[in-house]
Amino acid sequence: MLLTAFVAVSLSFALSVQAAQPEWAQCLPGTATSQPPTSAPTSAPTTPPSSTSQPATPTSNPGQPASTGFVKTSGQKFILNGSTFTVVGANSYWVGLTGLSVANMNAAFADIKNAGGTTVRTWGFNDVTTPNGIYYQSWSGGKPTINTGATGLANFDNVVAAAKANGLRLIVALTNNWSDYGGMDVYVSQITGTQNHDFFYTNANVIAAFKSYIQTFVGRYVNEPTILGWELANEPSTSSGTCTTKTITNWASEISAFIKSIDPNHLVALGDEGFYNQANGPNYPYQGSEGVDFDANLAIKSLDFGTFHAYPISWGQTSNPTSWGVQWIKDHFTSQNTQNKPVILEEFGVTDSQASTYQSWYSTIVSSGLTGDLIWQAGSHLSSGNTPDDGYASEAGVCTSLTGRGQSLANLDIDLHLSLSNQHSKGSNMTDVPTLRITLLVCDAGIHPAYTGMASLPFVDELDWSTVDALLITHFHLDHAAALTYITEKTNFRDGKGKVYMTHPTKALHKFMMDDFVRMSSSSSDALFSKHDLSASLASIIPVSAHQVISPCPGVTFTPYHAGHVLGACMFLIDIAGLKILYTGDYSREEDRHLVKAEVPPIHPDVLIVESTYGVQSLEGREEKELRFTSLVHSIIRRGGHVLLPTFALGRAQELLLILDEYWKKHPDLHTVPIYYASALALRCMAVYQTYIHTMNSNVRSRFAKRDNPFIFKYITNVQARGWERRIAEGPPCVVLASPGFVQNGPSRELLELWAPDSRNGIIITGYSVEGTMARDILNEPEEIASVKGGTIPRKLSVDYISFSAHVDFSQNSEFIEAVKAPHIVLVHGEASNMSRLRSSMQSRYKNRDEDVKIHTPRNLEPLELTFRGERVAKAIGTLAAQPPKSGDVLSGLLVSKDYSYTLLDPRDLRDFAGLTTCVVTQRQKLVLSVGWELVRWHLEGMFGKIEEGVDKEGLPTLRVMGVVDVKQASDRELLLEWDSSASNDMIADSTLALITGIDKSPASVKLTSHTSPCSHSHAPTHPHPHADIEDTNAAGGTRIQRLAMFLEAHFGEVEFHMPDSEEKTADEEPEEEQEPTLLVRLDEANAVIYLLSMRVTSSSESLRKRVETVLDMALSTVSSLNETFTSGSPLSGEETSELTERDKEGSGAPVDLVEHIAGKSPDIKDPAGVAGVDEDKGAKKADVDTAKDTAGKVVGTEGEAAAGEGEESESGSDDDDAILEVHG
């Protein structure tokens, strides 16, 4: 059994490919029937085609304003108005041919536009012999008639108009190589009376007819910039077998020059599949068999850009279509670079594994620098039904989701999903972590040691390796790293941008291990890879150090930590957008003779993926284990036997050698007993161990510092010569460490078969043994063992098991799991029974402690989905961080996101701290109304409250709504809306526009403007809107305070207004807050005081205070207008309001008077600085205060009577009024 752990993390708004309903099948290349070669018959010149109506003069699109600028080329780029224009989008050949309404045309194009598309390729032809439905040219008796009516070219006018309305550009093909919608064969059969397809390129009469159609169709749109370019044909090719590639090249040169002669504005392309004409081409699309030579055609001066298609399966490239397509794209970029012209992949498709294939192809397009791409084809769900689908269709949005050109983050509160698929068994390990931006990390890629060839690999086919960004290898053991070379060299891994990471010691030892692996497997017919493949794979490995933070892709980092186990082994702490995953690999928490024990990372991860090799087994301590081991070896020697220690060349072997060498040193009676280390590989690797002593434990480092190299052994001999096994086996007692550790073959297996019949001999299994290997089978002490040469051999030698595998046992594993403190634990690298027992034991522990920890043991490839809602913290920097904010302060600025980290800064600091610049988009909207200016203002006041009024720099009367949207009177019946675009400003503008356009239909407008004489609604209302922010001082005070007081009275009963007497007391005599006007709320025996400037509530009763605060918040929101509550813009400047209407001049003039502050401003909302041009005299403010007192006395007194003493005027309030301007409740 294999263990393969897949960990997938992605953002919850990732898009997916959806299948549409099949309705139509395109005649793909290779499906058309080739005709036998036929000579061209002699024919009379054809009659020029007639039209069903008068020839149309070249016009721009009917009924639409002209688009801005024609798309041009500059080198390998498309250019529009001096800037790069990116061609990305889809094919929609059917949009003008299937009888769609204009609304459905717009809907189909809108889907492509919303998916991030800029360009659509469509058909500009439909040749029929029986006119019916939509068609552009009909044929009868060899004569063509062009249909310019509603079912013909006028219908294509609608296609152009719909594209323009959605901001798209069109690439229009003028005929078809295939029989769908007429195409070339209709011209040939009608004019020549034959079925010789290639006459379309060579027959003069056919060419003349085609030019005539071009003259009418292309000429119709000469001045229409919505057309990006013309294509001579869809997928032109030859089929006679006698034509060379020059046939199409010469034809393309002639036709493209003809188009340029009548239409110099638009670009021209061939529209071919991009086939090459190479003498030794590797396969069909490179061998010129379709009569196409892409490089020769791209060199034609009158062709502005190149096109190619990609249908590898249809072209017979079925073994690995994704990889083949990647190379196909790269080859065409090379041609693009050579000719210095734009080249686009304008058709491509597969019917299986669309998402992974398109991801790989899109990635190659972007990384190579290819100019553009158009998917075949986009699908939409229209009111008329689903659009045509030939099996390749993808819902609109797939282009954007796979290219990443248009994705947006909807909000900062991201859901992270963790998916994991696991294989229950110790063996190969593979963990992959995909994230946003189509990122994939893979941890470990090993083989199953009990199998060979393809059977030993993990589930490699379950993953598109070209999408992998990084492969993380924890250590050099075969079951964790041996499949690496196969993945990098035999899959499509190289088609992507994947990198391989491992520690420095692991890379050094991996090379030796794999050299030996290739040598042992090279003689087998099912060898996975060659030595050359290994060399290429090793070159791609990037070595890293422990505790080094690596970022393999944006938003993702990983940090290696020491794992013990073997030299160089590490565990990986992976951080994906703040979600932390710790993958342990194989690890040991016990320090042995040369390795440090595994570290506990200082950060608690969200998910722990941990090995469960030994389940709930408890192993001996190191000292007890070493004592038992040496005693057992010594006893076998004393009885005259041989000791076999199967071990792998690297890892535990070095630990056993250190133990034996030290034991022999302490026992002189053993000095004559040889210890053999049967591994040339181990001898070569000793240099690596000596190089990386600094990564080992303190014991080894201290010995080395004293010039005592522990890896220079005194009592151990390395055996290299061939044939030593039988010689040693027949010699005196000895100890042999032989590889491989699983005793499947090699020296360890040969010695076992030689020594098995002798009871004096013994074998000691010192490591974990995988099911299905001889090391596991012999632990059952069978009477006979199978021989690699066939037959059986009696087993009489002793069998013992002492684990030196350097895996954690239950006590160590459980201790580590609890120390890590992850809320989710995923058990891997263990047999199902061991994993189940470990889970049960750990769950019991957590349950007893009432801790909510989830433990997961997914089966092979079983998805495990975990959802995490993480906190996002934005750091304020620059100007915003200069003064630390106080509690309750509101900070505003730009939120900048990069790699899932967020920074809040002042827009002025954007260039310095983020290297970015900003711009302001000012939007303008003109509209014509049949109502007057005053009626517009009346309605705006009703909706938004106070409206600032003045004139702009050009002298136009202006109303400013909510401080951000200017409504200007451009003429007597024409309004101009102008605002700086933002999310909030756009909403205000939308609501303003909706309100204004409905004024003339409003019943209130009819009532206000009804007169005996017939006229439009142009008369101003004679009274303010009841919901307006009244500027008349007397009315304002009464209305605002009355609203607030009535609201509070409705909840609490009696409410009294108090105004401090400024004549009798000064600020020095009383605290500042006691100089504020207040409202006194009485409820039963308790009172609460509301200070109306600071909006602070005090009361001896805590419960009453909280109730009053809650009701006060609701009251302020209720009595305030939209303008008062939400204004975020700026008032009209003094320059903009040099002249004011008489209405403003006669008003109170106080931008923030006491009455408005009390009754119209909610807490924490700061007022604008004031409307420039309004007189801010203190007398007006004094009047406001006086009115407030009078009004309050009238509205809050018991049973409507004035409260005593509340109506007196104050003559000394003006200085305090100035202070009020600086206070914003």
CORWODA-V181209 format. One record per backbone hydrogen bond with DSSP energy under -1.0 kcal/mol. CO is the residue of the C=O (numbers start at 1). NH is the residue of the N-H. If there is no record, write none. Layout:
co:CO nh:NH
co:CO nh:NH
//
This chain:
co:6 nh:421
co:8 nh:419
co:10 nh:417
co:11 nh:14
co:26 nh:28
co:28 nh:31
co:50 nh:146
co:61 nh:64
co:72 nh:79
co:74 nh:77
co:77 nh:74
co:78 nh:85
co:79 nh:72
co:80 nh:83
co:83 nh:80
co:87 nh:373
co:88 nh:118
co:88 nh:119
co:89 nh:375
co:90 nh:121
co:91 nh:378
co:92 nh:95
co:94 nh:97
co:94 nh:98
co:101 nh:105
co:102 nh:106
co:103 nh:107
co:104 nh:108
co:105 nh:109
co:106 nh:110
co:107 nh:111
co:108 nh:112
co:109 nh:113
co:110 nh:114
co:111 nh:115
co:112 nh:117
co:113 nh:116
co:118 nh:169
co:119 nh:90
co:120 nh:171
co:121 nh:92
co:122 nh:173
co:126 nh:136
co:126 nh:137
co:128 nh:139
co:136 nh:147
co:137 nh:128
co:138 nh:145
co:140 nh:143
co:143 nh:140
co:144 nh:50
co:145 nh:138
co:146 nh:52
co:147 nh:153
co:149 nh:152
co:149 nh:154
co:151 nh:135
co:152 nh:155
co:152 nh:156
co:153 nh:157
co:155 nh:159
co:156 nh:160
co:157 nh:161
co:158 nh:162
co:159 nh:163
co:160 nh:164
co:161 nh:165
co:162 nh:166
co:163 nh:168
co:164 nh:167
co:169 nh:120
co:170 nh:228
co:170 nh:229
co:171 nh:122
co:172 nh:231
co:173 nh:124
co:175 nh:234
co:176 nh:184
co:179 nh:182
co:181 nh:127
co:181 nh:183
co:183 nh:187
co:184 nh:188
co:185 nh:189
co:186 nh:190
co:187 nh:191
co:188 nh:192
co:195 nh:197
co:196 nh:199
co:197 nh:200
co:198 nh:201
co:199 nh:203
co:203 nh:207
co:204 nh:208
co:205 nh:209
co:206 nh:210
co:207 nh:211
co:208 nh:212
co:209 nh:213
co:210 nh:214
co:211 nh:215
co:212 nh:216
co:213 nh:217
co:214 nh:218
co:216 nh:220
co:218 nh:221
co:220 nh:59
co:221 nh:224
co:224 nh:227
co:226 nh:170
co:228 nh:267
co:229 nh:172
co:230 nh:269
co:231 nh:174
co:234 nh:177
co:244 nh:247
co:245 nh:249
co:246 nh:250
co:247 nh:251
co:248 nh:252
co:249 nh:253
co:250 nh:254
co:251 nh:255
co:252 nh:256
co:253 nh:257
co:254 nh:258
co:255 nh:259
co:256 nh:260
co:257 nh:261
co:258 nh:262
co:259 nh:263
co:267 nh:230
co:268 nh:304
co:268 nh:305
co:269 nh:232
co:270 nh:233
co:271 nh:235
co:273 nh:309
co:275 nh:294
co:276 nh:288
co:278 nh:281
co:283 nh:286
co:284 nh:287
co:285 nh:276
co:286 nh:278
co:288 nh:291
co:290 nh:238
co:293 nh:297
co:294 nh:298
co:295 nh:299
co:297 nh:300
co:300 nh:303
co:306 nh:344
co:308 nh:346
co:310 nh:349
co:311 nh:315
co:312 nh:317
co:313 nh:316
co:316 nh:318
co:320 nh:324
co:321 nh:325
co:322 nh:326
co:323 nh:327
co:324 nh:328
co:325 nh:329
co:326 nh:330
co:327 nh:331
co:328 nh:332
co:329 nh:333
co:330 nh:334
co:331 nh:335
co:332 nh:336
co:333 nh:337
co:334 nh:338
co:335 nh:339
co:336 nh:340
co:336 nh:341
co:342 nh:306
co:343 nh:372
co:344 nh:308
co:344 nh:346
co:345 nh:374
co:347 nh:310
co:348 nh:376
co:353 nh:357
co:354 nh:358
co:355 nh:359
co:356 nh:360
co:357 nh:361
co:358 nh:362
co:359 nh:363
co:360 nh:364
co:361 nh:365
co:362 nh:366
co:363 nh:367
co:364 nh:368
co:365 nh:369
co:365 nh:370
co:372 nh:345
co:373 nh:89
co:375 nh:91
co:377 nh:394
co:379 nh:396
co:380 nh:387
co:382 nh:385
co:385 nh:382
co:389 nh:23
co:389 nh:24
co:394 nh:379
co:395 nh:398
co:397 nh:401
co:398 nh:402
co:399 nh:403
co:400 nh:404
co:404 nh:406
co:412 nh:414
co:415 nh:12
co:416 nh:868
co:417 nh:10
co:418 nh:866
co:419 nh:8
co:421 nh:6
co:423 nh:425
co:431 nh:443
co:432 nh:7
co:434 nh:9
co:435 nh:439
co:439 nh:435
co:440 nh:469
co:440 nh:470
co:441 nh:433
co:442 nh:472
co:443 nh:431
co:445 nh:483
co:448 nh:451
co:453 nh:456
co:454 nh:457
co:456 nh:448
co:458 nh:460
co:459 nh:462
co:460 nh:463
co:463 nh:465
co:464 nh:467
co:465 nh:468
co:469 nh:499
co:470 nh:442
co:471 nh:501
co:472 nh:444
co:474 nh:570
co:477 nh:480
co:477 nh:481
co:478 nh:447
co:478 nh:482
co:480 nh:445
co:481 nh:484
co:483 nh:487
co:484 nh:488
co:485 nh:489
co:486 nh:490
co:492 nh:495
co:493 nh:496
co:499 nh:471
co:500 nh:542
co:501 nh:473
co:502 nh:544
co:503 nh:507
co:504 nh:508
co:505 nh:509
co:506 nh:510
co:507 nh:511
co:508 nh:512
co:509 nh:513
co:510 nh:514
co:511 nh:515
co:512 nh:516
co:513 nh:517
co:514 nh:518
co:515 nh:519
co:516 nh:520
co:517 nh:521
co:518 nh:522
co:521 nh:524
co:524 nh:527
co:530 nh:534
co:531 nh:535
co:532 nh:536
co:533 nh:537
co:534 nh:538
co:535 nh:539
co:537 nh:540
co:538 nh:541
co:540 nh:500
co:542 nh:502
co:544 nh:504
co:545 nh:548
co:550 nh:558
co:553 nh:556
co:555 nh:577
co:557 nh:575
co:558 nh:550
co:559 nh:573
co:560 nh:547
co:561 nh:571
co:562 nh:599
co:563 nh:588
co:564 nh:566
co:566 nh:569
co:569 nh:563
co:571 nh:561
co:572 nh:583
co:573 nh:559
co:574 nh:581
co:575 nh:557
co:576 nh:579
co:579 nh:576
co:580 nh:606
co:580 nh:607
co:581 nh:574
co:582 nh:609
co:583 nh:572
co:587 nh:808
co:588 nh:598
co:594 nh:697
co:607 nh:582
co:608 nh:826
co:609 nh:584
co:610 nh:828
co:614 nh:617
co:617 nh:810
co:621 nh:625
co:622 nh:626
co:623 nh:627
co:624 nh:628
co:625 nh:629
co:626 nh:630
co:627 nh:631
co:628 nh:632
co:629 nh:633
co:630 nh:634
co:631 nh:635
co:632 nh:636
co:633 nh:637
co:634 nh:638
co:635 nh:639
co:636 nh:641
co:637 nh:640
co:642 nh:762
co:643 nh:736
co:644 nh:764
co:645 nh:738
co:652 nh:656
co:653 nh:657
co:654 nh:658
co:655 nh:659
co:656 nh:660
co:657 nh:661
co:658 nh:662
co:659 nh:663
co:660 nh:664
co:661 nh:665
co:662 nh:666
co:667 nh:670
co:668 nh:671
co:670 nh:673
co:674 nh:735
co:675 nh:717
co:676 nh:737
co:677 nh:679
co:677 nh:719
co:679 nh:683
co:680 nh:684
co:681 nh:685
co:682 nh:686
co:685 nh:689
co:686 nh:690
co:687 nh:691
co:688 nh:692
co:692 nh:695
co:693 nh:696
co:697 nh:701
co:698 nh:702
co:699 nh:703
co:700 nh:704
co:701 nh:705
co:702 nh:706
co:703 nh:708
co:704 nh:707
co:709 nh:712
co:717 nh:677
co:724 nh:728
co:725 nh:729
co:726 nh:730
co:728 nh:731
co:734 nh:643
co:735 nh:676
co:736 nh:645
co:737 nh:678
co:738 nh:647
co:739 nh:748
co:740 nh:743
co:742 nh:775
co:746 nh:750
co:747 nh:751
co:748 nh:752
co:749 nh:753
co:750 nh:754
co:751 nh:755
co:752 nh:756
co:755 nh:758
co:756 nh:796
co:756 nh:797
co:758 nh:761
co:761 nh:798
co:762 nh:644
co:763 nh:800
co:765 nh:802
co:766 nh:804
co:770 nh:773
co:773 nh:777
co:774 nh:778
co:777 nh:780
co:778 nh:781
co:783 nh:795
co:785 nh:793
co:787 nh:790
co:791 nh:787
co:793 nh:785
co:798 nh:763
co:800 nh:765
co:809 nh:813
co:810 nh:814
co:811 nh:815
co:812 nh:816
co:813 nh:817
co:814 nh:818
co:815 nh:819
co:816 nh:820
co:817 nh:821
co:823 nh:854
co:824 nh:608
co:825 nh:856
co:826 nh:610
co:828 nh:612
co:831 nh:835
co:832 nh:836
co:833 nh:837
co:834 nh:838
co:835 nh:839
co:836 nh:840
co:837 nh:841
co:838 nh:842
co:839 nh:843
co:840 nh:844
co:841 nh:845
co:842 nh:846
co:843 nh:847
co:844 nh:848
co:845 nh:849
co:846 nh:851
co:847 nh:850
co:851 nh:853
co:854 nh:825
co:856 nh:827
co:859 nh:422
co:859 nh:862
co:866 nh:418
co:868 nh:416
co:875 nh:904
co:879 nh:882
co:886 nh:889
co:894 nh:905
co:896 nh:903
co:898 nh:901
co:901 nh:898
co:902 nh:875
co:903 nh:896
co:904 nh:877
co:905 nh:894
co:906 nh:909
co:907 nh:910
co:909 nh:913
co:910 nh:914
co:910 nh:916
co:921 nh:981
co:923 nh:979
co:925 nh:977
co:927 nh:975
co:932 nh:936
co:933 nh:937
co:934 nh:938
co:935 nh:939
co:936 nh:940
co:937 nh:941
co:938 nh:942
co:939 nh:943
co:940 nh:944
co:941 nh:945
co:944 nh:1123
co:948 nh:960
co:950 nh:958
co:952 nh:955
co:956 nh:952
co:957 nh:969
co:958 nh:950
co:959 nh:967
co:960 nh:948
co:961 nh:964
co:961 nh:965
co:963 nh:1130
co:965 nh:961
co:966 nh:978
co:967 nh:959
co:968 nh:970
co:968 nh:976
co:973 nh:929
co:974 nh:970
co:974 nh:971
co:975 nh:927
co:976 nh:968
co:977 nh:925
co:978 nh:966
co:979 nh:923
co:982 nh:986
co:983 nh:987
co:984 nh:988
co:985 nh:989
co:986 nh:990
co:987 nh:991
co:988 nh:992
co:989 nh:993
co:990 nh:994
co:991 nh:995
co:992 nh:996
co:993 nh:997
co:996 nh:999
co:999 nh:1002
co:1002 nh:1006
co:1003 nh:1007
co:1004 nh:1008
co:1005 nh:1009
co:1016 nh:1018
co:1017 nh:932
co:1025 nh:1028
co:1028 nh:1030
co:1031 nh:1148
co:1032 nh:1036
co:1033 nh:1037
co:1034 nh:1038
co:1035 nh:1039
co:1036 nh:1040
co:1037 nh:1041
co:1038 nh:1042
co:1039 nh:1043
co:1040 nh:1044
co:1041 nh:1045
co:1042 nh:1046
co:1043 nh:1047
co:1044 nh:1048
co:1045 nh:1049
co:1046 nh:1050
co:1048 nh:1052
co:1049 nh:1053
co:1054 nh:1082
co:1056 nh:1080
co:1058 nh:1078
co:1061 nh:1065
co:1066 nh:1070
co:1071 nh:1074
co:1072 nh:1075
co:1073 nh:1076
co:1077 nh:1092
co:1078 nh:1058
co:1079 nh:1090
co:1080 nh:1056
co:1081 nh:1088
co:1083 nh:1086
co:1086 nh:1083
co:1088 nh:1081
co:1089 nh:1098
co:1090 nh:1079
co:1091 nh:1095
co:1096 nh:1091
co:1098 nh:1089
co:1101 nh:1105
co:1102 nh:1106
co:1103 nh:1107
co:1104 nh:1108
co:1105 nh:1109
co:1106 nh:1110
co:1107 nh:1111
co:1108 nh:1112
co:1109 nh:1113
co:1110 nh:1114
co:1111 nh:1115
co:1112 nh:1116
co:1113 nh:1117
co:1114 nh:1118
co:1115 nh:1119
co:1116 nh:1120
co:1121 nh:1125
co:1122 nh:1126
co:1123 nh:1127
co:1132 nh:1172
co:1133 nh:1137
co:1141 nh:1145
co:1142 nh:1146
co:1153 nh:1157
co:1154 nh:1158
co:1155 nh:1159
co:1156 nh:1160
co:1162 nh:1165
co:1171 nh:1174
co:1177 nh:1181
co:1178 nh:1182
co:1179 nh:1183
co:1180 nh:1184
co:1181 nh:1185
co:1182 nh:1186
co:1183 nh:1187
co:1184 nh:1188
co:1185 nh:1189
co:1186 nh:1190
co:1187 nh:1191
co:1188 nh:1192
co:1189 nh:1193
co:1190 nh:1194
co:1191 nh:1195
co:1192 nh:1196
co:1197 nh:1200
co:1198 nh:1201
co:1203 nh:1206
co:1213 nh:1217
co:1214 nh:1218
co:1215 nh:1219
co:1216 nh:1220
co:1219 nh:1222
co:1220 nh:1223
//
